[in-house]
Amino acid sequence: MNALIIGKNTIVKHAIGGLLENEFDFNIDYINISKPQLSNYEYQLQHVQFIILDLTTLDDQGRFFIKEILQLAPGACIIAMHYYTEKNLVEAYLEAGAKGYLLIDTTRNELIRAMQHLLDGEMYIGPGIS
């Protein structure tokens, strides 16, 4: 399976990618983009099953970014990650099309659990959401 990790923090992207490669034998690709650059990655987006999306630099634009990604990658499962713990903000990401949500400082085990749920076709919301 192919996964794409989108975000600005190189250390976080590669730590998550290494985990997914080891635990799930995914082929991982990384891109460091913002919304205006998304169309430059159309080929990569069309060939992934999973997207881990660090939304911490997008603030309230995350839900629009998710929608735009899904226009280019309609079959992809997106796990959105942010610092937000408020239920209404998390629900906005899910309504936009994300299949899961984790806090950006999630644990290794929690990320594995989330991926297992997505692989089973289930949505997943990590702990700590109020």
Secondary structure by P-SEA (a helix, b strand, c coil): cbbbbbcccaaaaaaaaaaaaaacccbbbbbbccccccccaaaaaaccccccccccccccaaaaaaaaaaaacccbbbbbbcccccaaaaaaaaaacccccccccccaaaaaaaaaaaaacbbbbbcccc
